[in-house]
Each structure stands twice: as structure tokens, then as C-alpha cells.
Amino acid sequence: MNRLFDQLANAFPLWVLVACGLALVEPGLFTWFRGNAIVIGLAVIMLGMGLGLTFDDFQRVTTRPMTVAAGFVAQFLIMPTAGWLVAETMQLETPFAVGLILVGCCPGGTASNVVTYIARADVALSVLMTTCSTLGAVVLTPLLTQLLAGRLVAVDGWGLFLSTLQVVVLPVVAGMAVNRWLPGAVQRVLPIAPLVSVVTIALVCASIVGQNAAAIRSSGTQLLLAVVMLHAIGFGVGYLFARMFGYDRTISRTISIEVGMQNSGLGVVLAQRHFPTEPLTAVPCAISSVTHSVIGSLLAGWWRLSPRDLPIPQGSSPDC
């Protein structure tokens, strides 16, 4: 049964793609899942992430600080910059531009850990980087969004900070606490937790697509291209960034996946909470979930069949 749950969870791009496709045709199938349900859904996803972590996991950061730091810097340097550049270059409508920048400023998504596993890259490193970027997002996501999107629309940086704290950090810490004091219960829940996360993110994205189906159909090509460009830059530049600092192919692939895959669900929640007069702001975040899942899965499949390690260039001595 556990194997079945894993196989269903690993097919997450398919479920998200199907759900969003159906939402474009029959929005009513998913638009019931909205408002507080989306916030609760994201909290459930982050709680599931916390269940798989222990307080000791944070001590592991000290064993490879430079590698984790490289991934952290790449995450919050490459993607926010790419979001702003793509929005400017393609002259997106204001709500779409803000949404693209917002999703670029979000931390790495938990789906990156699954894709890293499929790619036969460094799963432990991926989990560490996802955890660190998720906690760092409490400050950096509001700050970077205000900096890059503030000239397009009023951005409530403090409100974004409080929302990120509520829907990310608190559920993760709660999950870790449950893991610490109720390990038996956690062991029974863990096998199905990834599938619950996949179903929830599919519902979140399909709901946003369904609520804005007409607008997506009218400007879908440009918006889809913009989101594809955002994630293509993340995967590509993330890989080159790691190679530039002398990391081997396995670590570089891990950093590439971590940078290219965002916590799009967080972007949806923040967009709905803090840009209520511009509902289209959440649309790039929803499309992002489908896009990075498909690109990441295809890339993982290719990398899975390719050699993993290359010698580290002379003169470089990154921790591994």
C-alpha cells in the first residue's frame, strides 16, 4: 500500500495538470475550494513537511554550511530577479506581473524533494535547502516582493510577513513537535502525507484556474510563456550558478531543482490575502505549480539516465 501511495504522489505533475485542465473547462468542479479552505490546505501541506523533520535536522546544516548557503543565495537571488525581468520584458498586465514576481520571491517547494529523488540527486541536501529557504521566506518573500513589485502596486510588507509566518513556519514547527513527542502516530501518517499534499496542491491550483478561467483563456499564451521562462531560468541558471562555484554534477542538479521549483501554493495564499482587489495576481502562482512540476519531472527523467558526477574543478573546495 505504501508503494502505491508513493507512486501516486510521484505522479503529481499529472494530477495538477489534469485538475487545472478540467478547471478551464468546468470551473465549478473546483471553485468550491476557495478562501479559508486554500489557507488551511497550504497549512496542511506545510504540516506534512514538518512531520518529516526533526529538530536535529537543523544541526545537519552545520555539516555542509557552504552548500546550503549557496542554494539559499541562488534561491532568493535568481528567481526574484528572473520574475521581475520576465514581467518587464514581456510587459505583462499589472496583476500578472505582480503575481509572477510574487511566485519568484517564494521559497523552494516541497515537490522539489520528490523531483530530486527521481533525478537521483542529493535528497538530503534538497530537504535541508527547502527547510532553510522556507524559514528564510518569512523575511525575504515580503521584503523582495515589496522591493520588486512595490512600484506596480501597493505591497503590505508587514502583512505578507505575518501571513508567511502563520501559514508556513507555525505548521512546520507544529509538525516537528508532533514528530518529536508522538513518533508512533507520525509513522502511521507519513506514508500518505505526500499524497495528501499532492491532492491539496492540485485543488488549490485548479481552484485559482477555475475562478479566473475566462481571463486565462484570453491571455493564456503570453502568461504561460512568461511562467515557463521564469522556471526555465531558475533551473538553468541555478545549475550554472552551482557549477560556477565548483560543485559536482549531483549537487548542481540538486540546487537547480531547488531553485527552479517554487512553493506556488504559498504564492496563491499570499496573493489572495494581500491583493484582494486584483484576483488575477494569484493566476501566475497557480500556473507556476503546473509548469515547474512538468519541467522538473522531465528534467529529472533526463538526469536519471545521465551520469551524475564530474570532477570538481581545481582550485575549488566546496563542502559536500
C-alpha positions as protocol buffer text, in pm:
chain_id: "A"
residue {
  index: 1
  type: MET
  ca { x: 0 y: 0 z: 0 }
}
residue {
  index: 2
  type: ASN
  ca { x: 284 y: 239 z: 85 }
}
residue {
  index: 3
  type: ARG
  ca { x: 436 y: 173 z: -256 }
}
residue {
  index: 4
  type: LEU
  ca { x: 104 y: 265 z: -420 }
}
residue {
  index: 5
  type: PHE
  ca { x: 87 y: 590 z: -222 }
}
residue {
  index: 6
  type: ASP
  ca { x: 442 y: 674 z: -334 }
}
residue {
  index: 7
  type: GLN
  ca { x: 363 y: 603 z: -699 }
}
residue {
  index: 8
  type: LEU
  ca { x: 50 y: 818 z: -688 }
}
residue {
  index: 9
  type: ALA
  ca { x: 240 y: 1102 z: -519 }
}
residue {
  index: 10
  type: ASN
  ca { x: 526 y: 1085 z: -769 }
}
residue {
  index: 11
  type: ALA
  ca { x: 275 y: 1144 z: -1048 }
}
residue {
  index: 12
  type: PHE
  ca { x: 195 y: 1488 z: -902 }
}
residue {
  index: 13
  type: PRO
  ca { x: 254 y: 1681 z: -1229 }
}
residue {
  index: 14
  type: LEU
  ca { x: -13 y: 1468 z: -1397 }
}
residue {
  index: 15
  type: TRP
  ca { x: -270 y: 1530 z: -1123 }
}
residue {
  index: 16
  type: VAL
  ca { x: -207 y: 1905 z: -1119 }
}
residue {
  index: 17
  type: LEU
  ca { x: -215 y: 1926 z: -1498 }
}
residue {
  index: 18
  type: VAL
  ca { x: -540 y: 1727 z: -1524 }
}
residue {
  index: 19
  type: ALA
  ca { x: -707 y: 1924 z: -1245 }
}
residue {
  index: 20
  type: CYS
  ca { x: -615 y: 2261 z: -1397 }
}
residue {
  index: 21
  type: GLY
  ca { x: -722 y: 2146 z: -1743 }
}
residue {
  index: 22
  type: LEU
  ca { x: -1061 y: 2040 z: -1609 }
}
residue {
  index: 23
  type: ALA
  ca { x: -1092 y: 2371 z: -1423 }
}
residue {
  index: 24
  type: LEU
  ca { x: -1060 y: 2562 z: -1750 }
}
residue {
  index: 25
  type: VAL
  ca { x: -1348 y: 2362 z: -1899 }
}
residue {
  index: 26
  type: GLU
  ca { x: -1567 y: 2312 z: -1590 }
}
residue {
  index: 27
  type: PRO
  ca { x: -1465 y: 2569 z: -1325 }
}
residue {
  index: 28
  type: GLY
  ca { x: -1743 y: 2464 z: -1089 }
}
residue {
  index: 29
  type: LEU
  ca { x: -1569 y: 2134 z: -1022 }
}
residue {
  index: 30
  type: PHE
  ca { x: -1305 y: 2317 z: -819 }
}
residue {
  index: 31
  type: THR
  ca { x: -1417 y: 2672 z: -736 }
}
residue {
  index: 32
  type: TRP
  ca { x: -1588 y: 2548 z: -417 }
}
residue {
  index: 33
  type: PHE
  ca { x: -1235 y: 2509 z: -277 }
}
residue {
  index: 34
  type: ARG
  ca { x: -1157 y: 2874 z: -202 }
}
residue {
  index: 35
  type: GLY
  ca { x: -1099 y: 3132 z: 70 }
}
residue {
  index: 36
  type: ASN
  ca { x: -1006 y: 2984 z: 405 }
}
residue {
  index: 37
  type: ALA
  ca { x: -1001 y: 2635 z: 252 }
}
residue {
  index: 38
  type: ILE
  ca { x: -694 y: 2732 z: 48 }
}
residue {
  index: 39
  type: VAL
  ca { x: -518 y: 2874 z: 355 }
}
residue {
  index: 40
  type: ILE
  ca { x: -597 y: 2560 z: 554 }
}
residue {
  index: 41
  type: GLY
  ca { x: -483 y: 2345 z: 261 }
}
residue {
  index: 42
  type: LEU
  ca { x: -142 y: 2512 z: 249 }
}
residue {
  index: 43
  type: ALA
  ca { x: -110 y: 2477 z: 627 }
}
residue {
  index: 44
  type: VAL
  ca { x: -179 y: 2103 z: 590 }
}
residue {
  index: 45
  type: ILE
  ca { x: 96 y: 2078 z: 327 }
}
residue {
  index: 46
  type: MET
  ca { x: 346 y: 2260 z: 549 }
}
residue {
  index: 47
  type: LEU
  ca { x: 239 y: 2048 z: 849 }
}
residue {
  index: 48
  type: GLY
  ca { x: 318 y: 1740 z: 641 }
}
residue {
  index: 49
  type: MET
  ca { x: 661 y: 1882 z: 568 }
}
residue {
  index: 50
  type: GLY
  ca { x: 717 y: 1937 z: 939 }
}
residue {
  index: 51
  type: LEU
  ca { x: 617 y: 1578 z: 1021 }
}
residue {
  index: 52
  type: GLY
  ca { x: 913 y: 1459 z: 816 }
}
residue {
  index: 53
  type: LEU
  ca { x: 1161 y: 1680 z: 1000 }
}
residue {
  index: 54
  type: THR
  ca { x: 1324 y: 1671 z: 1342 }
}
residue {
  index: 55
  type: PHE
  ca { x: 1494 y: 1945 z: 1540 }
}
residue {
  index: 56
  type: ASP
  ca { x: 1818 y: 1754 z: 1489 }
}
residue {
  index: 57
  type: ASP
  ca { x: 1786 y: 1808 z: 1112 }
}
residue {
  index: 58
  type: PHE
  ca { x: 1879 y: 2171 z: 1159 }
}
residue {
  index: 59
  type: GLN
  ca { x: 2209 y: 2067 z: 1314 }
}
residue {
  index: 60
  type: ARG
  ca { x: 2294 y: 1899 z: 984 }
}
residue {
  index: 61
  type: VAL
  ca { x: 2314 y: 2243 z: 823 }
}
residue {
  index: 62
  type: THR
  ca { x: 2637 y: 2295 z: 1015 }
}
residue {
  index: 63
  type: THR
  ca { x: 2793 y: 1992 z: 844 }
}
residue {
  index: 64
  type: ARG
  ca { x: 2761 y: 2147 z: 496 }
}
residue {
  index: 65
  type: PRO
  ca { x: 2707 y: 2518 z: 555 }
}
residue {
  index: 66
  type: MET
  ca { x: 2854 y: 2650 z: 230 }
}
residue {
  index: 67
  type: THR
  ca { x: 2648 y: 2417 z: 12 }
}
residue {
  index: 68
  type: VAL
  ca { x: 2324 y: 2506 z: 189 }
}
residue {
  index: 69
  type: ALA
  ca { x: 2420 y: 2875 z: 178 }
}
residue {
  index: 70
  type: ALA
  ca { x: 2487 y: 2852 z: -197 }
}
residue {
  index: 71
  type: GLY
  ca { x: 2141 y: 2706 z: -255 }
}
residue {
  index: 72
  type: PHE
  ca { x: 1983 y: 2967 z: -30 }
}
residue {
  index: 73
  type: VAL
  ca { x: 2151 y: 3258 z: -209 }
}
residue {
  index: 74
  type: ALA
  ca { x: 2067 y: 3113 z: -550 }
}
residue {
  index: 75
  type: GLN
  ca { x: 1701 y: 3070 z: -447 }
}
residue {
  index: 76
  type: PHE
  ca { x: 1647 y: 3430 z: -339 }
}
residue {
  index: 77
  type: LEU
  ca { x: 1875 y: 3589 z: -597 }
}
residue {
  index: 78
  type: ILE
  ca { x: 1790 y: 3410 z: -921 }
}
residue {
  index: 79
  type: MET
  ca { x: 1413 y: 3361 z: -902 }
}
residue {
  index: 80
  type: PRO
  ca { x: 1305 y: 3707 z: -779 }
}
residue {
  index: 81
  type: THR
  ca { x: 1533 y: 3870 z: -1037 }
}
residue {
  index: 82
  type: ALA
  ca { x: 1400 y: 3641 z: -1310 }
}
residue {
  index: 83
  type: GLY
  ca { x: 1039 y: 3717 z: -1213 }
}
residue {
  index: 84
  type: TRP
  ca { x: 1100 y: 4090 z: -1240 }
}
residue {
  index: 85
  type: LEU
  ca { x: 1296 y: 4064 z: -1566 }
}
residue {
  index: 86
  type: VAL
  ca { x: 1039 y: 3843 z: -1738 }
}
residue {
  index: 87
  type: ALA
  ca { x: 750 y: 4064 z: -1625 }
}
residue {
  index: 88
  type: GLU
  ca { x: 931 y: 4374 z: -1754 }
}
residue {
  index: 89
  type: THR
  ca { x: 1045 y: 4218 z: -2080 }
}
residue {
  index: 90
  type: MET
  ca { x: 703 y: 4077 z: -2167 }
}
residue {
  index: 91
  type: GLN
  ca { x: 519 y: 4387 z: -2039 }
}
residue {
  index: 92
  type: LEU
  ca { x: 265 y: 4177 z: -1852 }
}
residue {
  index: 93
  type: GLU
  ca { x: -54 y: 4331 z: -1719 }
}
residue {
  index: 94
  type: THR
  ca { x: -4 y: 4461 z: -1365 }
}
residue {
  index: 95
  type: PRO
  ca { x: -177 y: 4176 z: -1175 }
}
residue {
  index: 96
  type: PHE
  ca { x: 6 y: 3912 z: -1381 }
}
residue {
  index: 97
  type: ALA
  ca { x: 338 y: 4094 z: -1333 }
}
residue {
  index: 98
  type: VAL
  ca { x: 289 y: 4118 z: -957 }
}
residue {
  index: 99
  type: GLY
  ca { x: 188 y: 3752 z: -938 }
}
residue {
  index: 100
  type: LEU
  ca { x: 493 y: 3642 z: -1136 }
}
residue {
  index: 101
  type: ILE
  ca { x: 724 y: 3846 z: -914 }
}
residue {
  index: 102
  type: LEU
  ca { x: 550 y: 3711 z: -603 }
}
residue {
  index: 103
  type: VAL
  ca { x: 595 y: 3347 z: -703 }
}
residue {
  index: 104
  type: GLY
  ca { x: 958 y: 3423 z: -790 }
}
residue {
  index: 105
  type: CYS
  ca { x: 1008 y: 3554 z: -435 }
}
residue {
  index: 106
  type: CYS
  ca { x: 862 y: 3241 z: -273 }
}
residue {
  index: 107
  type: PRO
  ca { x: 1085 y: 2968 z: -123 }
}
residue {
  index: 108
  type: GLY
  ca { x: 1154 y: 2631 z: -277 }
}
residue {
  index: 109
  type: GLY
  ca { x: 859 y: 2393 z: -289 }
}
residue {
  index: 110
  type: THR
  ca { x: 841 y: 2057 z: -113 }
}
residue {
  index: 111
  type: ALA
  ca { x: 782 y: 1892 z: -452 }
}
residue {
  index: 112
  type: SER
  ca { x: 1150 y: 1963 z: -524 }
}
residue {
  index: 113
  type: ASN
  ca { x: 1240 y: 1686 z: -280 }
}
residue {
  index: 114
  type: VAL
  ca { x: 1040 y: 1433 z: -484 }
}
residue {
  index: 115
  type: VAL
  ca { x: 1190 y: 1553 z: -813 }
}
residue {
  index: 116
  type: THR
  ca { x: 1540 y: 1541 z: -660 }
}
residue {
  index: 117
  type: TYR
  ca { x: 1477 y: 1179 z: -563 }
}
residue {
  index: 118
  type: ILE
  ca { x: 1361 y: 1094 z: -916 }
}
residue {
  index: 119
  type: ALA
  ca { x: 1669 y: 1266 z: -1062 }
}
residue {
  index: 120
  type: ARG
  ca { x: 1897 y: 1061 z: -833 }
}
residue {
  index: 121
  type: ALA
  ca { x: 2045 y: 1382 z: -694 }
}
residue {
  index: 122
  type: ASP
  ca { x: 2110 y: 1469 z: -326 }
}
residue {
  index: 123
  type: VAL
  ca { x: 1776 y: 1432 z: -147 }
}
residue {
  index: 124
  type: ALA
  ca { x: 1915 y: 1514 z: 199 }
}
residue {
  index: 125
  type: LEU
  ca { x: 2059 y: 1839 z: 66 }
}
residue {
  index: 126
  type: SER
  ca { x: 1730 y: 1919 z: -108 }
}
residue {
  index: 127
  type: VAL
  ca { x: 1537 y: 1876 z: 218 }
}
residue {
  index: 128
  type: LEU
  ca { x: 1786 y: 2097 z: 401 }
}
residue {
  index: 129
  type: MET
  ca { x: 1763 y: 2372 z: 138 }
}
residue {
  index: 130
  type: THR
  ca { x: 1383 y: 2356 z: 125 }
}
residue {
  index: 131
  type: THR
  ca { x: 1368 y: 2388 z: 502 }
}
residue {
  index: 132
  type: CYS
  ca { x: 1611 y: 2679 z: 516 }
}
residue {
  index: 133
  type: SER
  ca { x: 1451 y: 2870 z: 228 }
}
residue {
  index: 134
  type: THR
  ca { x: 1105 y: 2812 z: 379 }
}
residue {
  index: 135
  type: LEU
  ca { x: 1212 y: 2966 z: 710 }
}
residue {
  index: 136
  type: GLY
  ca { x: 1406 y: 3243 z: 535 }
}
residue {
  index: 137
  type: ALA
  ca { x: 1097 y: 3327 z: 331 }
}
residue {
  index: 138
  type: VAL
  ca { x: 930 y: 3471 z: 640 }
}
residue {
  index: 139
  type: VAL
  ca { x: 1151 y: 3777 z: 596 }
}
residue {
  index: 140
  type: LEU
  ca { x: 1275 y: 3758 z: 237 }
}
residue {
  index: 141
  type: THR
  ca { x: 949 y: 3690 z: 50 }
}
residue {
  index: 142
  type: PRO
  ca { x: 775 y: 4006 z: 183 }
}
residue {
  index: 143
  type: LEU
  ca { x: 1093 y: 4213 z: 153 }
}
residue {
  index: 144
  type: LEU
  ca { x: 1174 y: 4113 z: -204 }
}
residue {
  index: 145
  type: THR
  ca { x: 812 y: 4137 z: -319 }
}
residue {
  index: 146
  type: GLN
  ca { x: 785 y: 4489 z: -180 }
}
residue {
  index: 147
  type: LEU
  ca { x: 1116 y: 4585 z: -340 }
}
residue {
  index: 148
  type: LEU
  ca { x: 1044 y: 4444 z: -687 }
}
residue {
  index: 149
  type: ALA
  ca { x: 665 y: 4485 z: -716 }
}
residue {
  index: 150
  type: GLY
  ca { x: 615 y: 4791 z: -496 }
}
residue {
  index: 151
  type: ARG
  ca { x: 626 y: 5030 z: -788 }
}
residue {
  index: 152
  type: LEU
  ca { x: 348 y: 4839 z: -966 }
}
residue {
  index: 153
  type: VAL
  ca { x: 103 y: 4814 z: -678 }
}
residue {
  index: 154
  type: ALA
  ca { x: 93 y: 4888 z: -304 }
}
residue {
  index: 155
  type: VAL
  ca { x: 255 y: 4598 z: -120 }
}
residue {
  index: 156
  type: ASP
  ca { x: 187 y: 4537 z: 250 }
}
residue {
  index: 157
  type: GLY
  ca { x: 526 y: 4402 z: 353 }
}
residue {
  index: 158
  type: TRP
  ca { x: 432 y: 4359 z: 719 }
}
residue {
  index: 159
  type: GLY
  ca { x: 110 y: 4181 z: 629 }
}
residue {
  index: 160
  type: LEU
  ca { x: 298 y: 3946 z: 397 }
}
residue {
  index: 161
  type: PHE
  ca { x: 543 y: 3875 z: 679 }
}
residue {
  index: 162
  type: LEU
  ca { x: 267 y: 3785 z: 925 }
}
residue {
  index: 163
  type: SER
  ca { x: 85 y: 3567 z: 669 }
}
residue {
  index: 164
  type: THR
  ca { x: 404 y: 3379 z: 580 }
}
residue {
  index: 165
  type: LEU
  ca { x: 471 y: 3322 z: 949 }
}
residue {
  index: 166
  type: GLN
  ca { x: 118 y: 3188 z: 1003 }
}
residue {
  index: 167
  type: VAL
  ca { x: 87 y: 2956 z: 704 }
}
residue {
  index: 168
  type: VAL
  ca { x: 448 y: 2836 z: 680 }
}
residue {
  index: 169
  type: VAL
  ca { x: 652 y: 2849 z: 999 }
}
residue {
  index: 170
  type: LEU
  ca { x: 385 y: 2766 z: 1255 }
}
residue {
  index: 171
  type: PRO
  ca { x: 260 y: 2449 z: 1075 }
}
residue {
  index: 172
  type: VAL
  ca { x: 617 y: 2331 z: 1011 }
}
residue {
  index: 173
  type: VAL
  ca { x: 714 y: 2379 z: 1376 }
}
residue {
  index: 174
  type: ALA
  ca { x: 389 y: 2209 z: 1484 }
}
residue {
  index: 175
  type: GLY
  ca { x: 470 y: 1912 z: 1260 }
}
residue {
  index: 176
  type: MET
  ca { x: 821 y: 1887 z: 1405 }
}
residue {
  index: 177
  type: ALA
  ca { x: 678 y: 1898 z: 1758 }
}
residue {
  index: 178
  type: VAL
  ca { x: 435 y: 1615 z: 1678 }
}
residue {
  index: 179
  type: ASN
  ca { x: 723 y: 1417 z: 1528 }
}
residue {
  index: 180
  type: ARG
  ca { x: 922 y: 1471 z: 1848 }
}
residue {
  index: 181
  type: TRP
  ca { x: 656 y: 1375 z: 2100 }
}
residue {
  index: 182
  type: LEU
  ca { x: 421 y: 1145 z: 1906 }
}
residue {
  index: 183
  type: PRO
  ca { x: 656 y: 946 z: 1680 }
}
residue {
  index: 184
  type: GLY
  ca { x: 426 y: 644 z: 1663 }
}
residue {
  index: 185
  type: ALA
  ca { x: 138 y: 848 z: 1523 }
}
residue {
  index: 186
  type: VAL
  ca { x: 372 y: 1016 z: 1276 }
}
residue {
  index: 187
  type: GLN
  ca { x: 494 y: 682 z: 1141 }
}
residue {
  index: 188
  type: ARG
  ca { x: 135 y: 585 z: 1063 }
}
residue {
  index: 189
  type: VAL
  ca { x: 61 y: 915 z: 889 }
}
residue {
  index: 190
  type: LEU
  ca { x: 385 y: 967 z: 695 }
}
residue {
  index: 191
  type: PRO
  ca { x: 321 y: 716 z: 412 }
}
residue {
  index: 192
  type: ILE
  ca { x: 9 y: 900 z: 299 }
}
residue {
  index: 193
  type: ALA
  ca { x: 127 y: 1257 z: 378 }
}
residue {
  index: 194
  type: PRO
  ca { x: 290 y: 1319 z: 34 }
}
residue {
  index: 195
  type: LEU
  ca { x: -26 y: 1208 z: -148 }
}
residue {
  index: 196
  type: VAL
  ca { x: -239 y: 1437 z: 71 }
}
residue {
  index: 197
  type: SER
  ca { x: -6 y: 1724 z: -20 }
}
residue {
  index: 198
  type: VAL
  ca { x: -34 y: 1644 z: -391 }
}
residue {
  index: 199
  type: VAL
  ca { x: -414 y: 1631 z: -382 }
}
residue {
  index: 200
  type: THR
  ca { x: -428 y: 1956 z: -185 }
}
residue {
  index: 201
  type: ILE
  ca { x: -198 y: 2150 z: -418 }
}
residue {
  index: 202
  type: ALA
  ca { x: -396 y: 2019 z: -717 }
}
residue {
  index: 203
  type: LEU
  ca { x: -716 y: 2151 z: -558 }
}
residue {
  index: 204
  type: VAL
  ca { x: -556 y: 2487 z: -477 }
}
residue {
  index: 205
  type: CYS
  ca { x: -423 y: 2541 z: -830 }
}
residue {
  index: 206
  type: ALA
  ca { x: -737 y: 2416 z: -1003 }
}
residue {
  index: 207
  type: SER
  ca { x: -950 y: 2644 z: -786 }
}
residue {
  index: 208
  type: ILE
  ca { x: -750 y: 2952 z: -887 }
}
residue {
  index: 209
  type: VAL
  ca { x: -757 y: 2850 z: -1253 }
}
residue {
  index: 210
  type: GLY
  ca { x: -1132 y: 2788 z: -1234 }
}
residue {
  index: 211
  type: GLN
  ca { x: -1202 y: 3122 z: -1066 }
}
residue {
  index: 212
  type: ASN
  ca { x: -1013 y: 3304 z: -1343 }
}
residue {
  index: 213
  type: ALA
  ca { x: -1081 y: 3070 z: -1637 }
}
residue {
  index: 214
  type: ALA
  ca { x: -1203 y: 3342 z: -1875 }
}
residue {
  index: 215
  type: ALA
  ca { x: -902 y: 3567 z: -1814 }
}
residue {
  index: 216
  type: ILE
  ca { x: -662 y: 3276 z: -1854 }
}
residue {
  index: 217
  type: ARG
  ca { x: -818 y: 3175 z: -2183 }
}
residue {
  index: 218
  type: SER
  ca { x: -793 y: 3531 z: -2316 }
}
residue {
  index: 219
  type: SER
  ca { x: -427 y: 3586 z: -2222 }
}
residue {
  index: 220
  type: GLY
  ca { x: -315 y: 3230 z: -2162 }
}
residue {
  index: 221
  type: THR
  ca { x: -40 y: 3208 z: -2424 }
}
residue {
  index: 222
  type: GLN
  ca { x: 154 y: 3512 z: -2303 }
}
residue {
  index: 223
  type: LEU
  ca { x: 110 y: 3422 z: -1939 }
}
residue {
  index: 224
  type: LEU
  ca { x: 209 y: 3059 z: -1989 }
}
residue {
  index: 225
  type: LEU
  ca { x: 519 y: 3167 z: -2182 }
}
residue {
  index: 226
  type: ALA
  ca { x: 613 y: 3406 z: -1902 }
}
residue {
  index: 227
  type: VAL
  ca { x: 581 y: 3137 z: -1635 }
}
residue {
  index: 228
  type: VAL
  ca { x: 775 y: 2885 z: -1846 }
}
residue {
  index: 229
  type: MET
  ca { x: 1053 y: 3142 z: -1892 }
}
residue {
  index: 230
  type: LEU
  ca { x: 1063 y: 3210 z: -1517 }
}
residue {
  index: 231
  type: HIS
  ca { x: 1114 y: 2844 z: -1429 }
}
residue {
  index: 232
  type: ALA
  ca { x: 1344 y: 2771 z: -1722 }
}
residue {
  index: 233
  type: ILE
  ca { x: 1571 y: 3049 z: -1598 }
}
residue {
  index: 234
  type: GLY
  ca { x: 1553 y: 2907 z: -1246 }
}
residue {
  index: 235
  type: PHE
  ca { x: 1652 y: 2555 z: -1348 }
}
residue {
  index: 236
  type: GLY
  ca { x: 1917 y: 2667 z: -1599 }
}
residue {
  index: 237
  type: VAL
  ca { x: 2084 y: 2950 z: -1408 }
}
residue {
  index: 238
  type: GLY
  ca { x: 2056 y: 2754 z: -1082 }
}
residue {
  index: 239
  type: TYR
  ca { x: 2261 y: 2473 z: -1237 }
}
residue {
  index: 240
  type: LEU
  ca { x: 2520 y: 2712 z: -1384 }
}
residue {
  index: 241
  type: PHE
  ca { x: 2542 y: 2902 z: -1055 }
}
residue {
  index: 242
  type: ALA
  ca { x: 2634 y: 2581 z: -870 }
}
residue {
  index: 243
  type: ARG
  ca { x: 2884 y: 2472 z: -1135 }
}
residue {
  index: 244
  type: MET
  ca { x: 3044 y: 2817 z: -1127 }
}
residue {
  index: 245
  type: PHE
  ca { x: 3119 y: 2764 z: -758 }
}
residue {
  index: 246
  type: GLY
  ca { x: 3278 y: 2427 z: -829 }
}
residue {
  index: 247
  type: TYR
  ca { x: 3008 y: 2186 z: -716 }
}
residue {
  index: 248
  type: ASP
  ca { x: 2989 y: 1847 z: -880 }
}
residue {
  index: 249
  type: ARG
  ca { x: 2707 y: 1744 z: -1111 }
}
residue {
  index: 250
  type: THR
  ca { x: 2495 y: 1578 z: -841 }
}
residue {
  index: 251
  type: ILE
  ca { x: 2494 y: 1883 z: -613 }
}
residue {
  index: 252
  type: SER
  ca { x: 2447 y: 2118 z: -908 }
}
residue {
  index: 253
  type: ARG
  ca { x: 2138 y: 1926 z: -1016 }
}
residue {
  index: 254
  type: THR
  ca { x: 2002 y: 1943 z: -663 }
}
residue {
  index: 255
  type: ILE
  ca { x: 2048 y: 2321 z: -647 }
}
residue {
  index: 256
  type: SER
  ca { x: 1899 y: 2357 z: -996 }
}
residue {
  index: 257
  type: ILE
  ca { x: 1584 y: 2169 z: -893 }
}
residue {
  index: 258
  type: GLU
  ca { x: 1557 y: 2357 z: -566 }
}
residue {
  index: 259
  type: VAL
  ca { x: 1584 y: 2695 z: -739 }
}
residue {
  index: 260
  type: GLY
  ca { x: 1356 y: 2607 z: -1030 }
}
residue {
  index: 261
  type: MET
  ca { x: 1067 y: 2473 z: -818 }
}
residue {
  index: 262
  type: GLN
  ca { x: 877 y: 2723 z: -605 }
}
residue {
  index: 263
  type: ASN
  ca { x: 623 y: 2699 z: -326 }
}
residue {
  index: 264
  type: SER
  ca { x: 349 y: 2815 z: -561 }
}
residue {
  index: 265
  type: GLY
  ca { x: 79 y: 2733 z: -307 }
}
residue {
  index: 266
  type: LEU
  ca { x: 225 y: 2994 z: -74 }
}
residue {
  index: 267
  type: GLY
  ca { x: 216 y: 3243 z: -362 }
}
residue {
  index: 268
  type: VAL
  ca { x: -155 y: 3169 z: -415 }
}
residue {
  index: 269
  type: VAL
  ca { x: -239 y: 3227 z: -48 }
}
residue {
  index: 270
  type: LEU
  ca { x: -37 y: 3547 z: -24 }
}
residue {
  index: 271
  type: ALA
  ca { x: -185 y: 3680 z: -348 }
}
residue {
  index: 272
  type: GLN
  ca { x: -541 y: 3615 z: -235 }
}
residue {
  index: 273
  type: ARG
  ca { x: -486 y: 3762 z: 109 }
}
residue {
  index: 274
  type: HIS
  ca { x: -296 y: 4075 z: 15 }
}
residue {
  index: 275
  type: PHE
  ca { x: -415 y: 4164 z: -334 }
}
residue {
  index: 276
  type: PRO
  ca { x: -791 y: 4104 z: -297 }
}
residue {
  index: 277
  type: THR
  ca { x: -880 y: 4378 z: -548 }
}
residue {
  index: 278
  type: GLU
  ca { x: -661 y: 4208 z: -811 }
}
residue {
  index: 279
  type: PRO
  ca { x: -772 y: 3841 z: -813 }
}
residue {
  index: 280
  type: LEU
  ca { x: -566 y: 3775 z: -1127 }
}
residue {
  index: 281
  type: THR
  ca { x: -250 y: 3813 z: -916 }
}
residue {
  index: 282
  type: ALA
  ca { x: -293 y: 3455 z: -796 }
}
residue {
  index: 283
  type: VAL
  ca { x: -314 y: 3314 z: -1150 }
}
residue {
  index: 284
  type: PRO
  ca { x: 62 y: 3307 z: -1230 }
}
residue {
  index: 285
  type: CYS
  ca { x: 116 y: 3126 z: -899 }
}
residue {
  index: 286
  type: ALA
  ca { x: -137 y: 2857 z: -993 }
}
residue {
  index: 287
  type: ILE
  ca { x: 7 y: 2815 z: -1342 }
}
residue {
  index: 288
  type: SER
  ca { x: 355 y: 2804 z: -1187 }
}
residue {
  index: 289
  type: SER
  ca { x: 265 y: 2490 z: -993 }
}
residue {
  index: 290
  type: VAL
  ca { x: 182 y: 2304 z: -1312 }
}
residue {
  index: 291
  type: THR
  ca { x: 475 y: 2444 z: -1506 }
}
residue {
  index: 292
  type: HIS
  ca { x: 757 y: 2378 z: -1262 }
}
residue {
  index: 293
  type: SER
  ca { x: 619 y: 2032 z: -1189 }
}
residue {
  index: 294
  type: VAL
  ca { x: 620 y: 1935 z: -1556 }
}
residue {
  index: 295
  type: ILE
  ca { x: 961 y: 2090 z: -1633 }
}
residue {
  index: 296
  type: GLY
  ca { x: 1112 y: 1945 z: -1316 }
}
residue {
  index: 297
  type: SER
  ca { x: 977 y: 1597 z: -1385 }
}
residue {
  index: 298
  type: LEU
  ca { x: 1105 y: 1597 z: -1744 }
}
residue {
  index: 299
  type: LEU
  ca { x: 1443 y: 1721 z: -1629 }
}
residue {
  index: 300
  type: ALA
  ca { x: 1455 y: 1459 z: -1354 }
}
residue {
  index: 301
  type: GLY
  ca { x: 1378 y: 1184 z: -1602 }
}
residue {
  index: 302
  type: TRP
  ca { x: 1660 y: 1300 z: -1828 }
}
residue {
  index: 303
  type: TRP
  ca { x: 1909 y: 1337 z: -1543 }
}
residue {
  index: 304
  type: ARG
  ca { x: 1813 y: 999 z: -1402 }
}
residue {
  index: 305
  type: LEU
  ca { x: 1952 y: 838 z: -1717 }
}
residue {
  index: 306
  type: SER
  ca { x: 2265 y: 1060 z: -1728 }
}
residue {
  index: 307
  type: PRO
  ca { x: 2597 y: 1040 z: -1541 }
}
residue {
  index: 308
  type: ARG
  ca { x: 2580 y: 1209 z: -1205 }
}
residue {
  index: 309
  type: ASP
  ca { x: 2928 y: 1320 z: -1106 }
}
residue {
  index: 310
  type: LEU
  ca { x: 3204 y: 1518 z: -1269 }
}
residue {
  index: 311
  type: PRO
  ca { x: 3538 y: 1611 z: -1110 }
}
residue {
  index: 312
  type: ILE
  ca { x: 3532 y: 1934 z: -912 }
}
residue {
  index: 313
  type: PRO
  ca { x: 3742 y: 2198 z: -1094 }
}
residue {
  index: 314
  type: GLN
  ca { x: 4085 y: 2260 z: -947 }
}
residue {
  index: 315
  type: GLY
  ca { x: 4109 y: 2549 z: -709 }
}
residue {
  index: 316
  type: SER
  ca { x: 3758 y: 2492 z: -573 }
}
residue {
  index: 317
  type: SER
  ca { x: 3694 y: 2332 z: -237 }
}
residue {
  index: 318
  type: PRO
  ca { x: 3324 y: 2350 z: -156 }
}
residue {
  index: 319
  type: ASP
  ca { x: 3194 y: 2143 z: 128 }
}
residue {
  index: 320
  type: CYS
  ca { x: 3000 y: 1840 z: 9 }
}
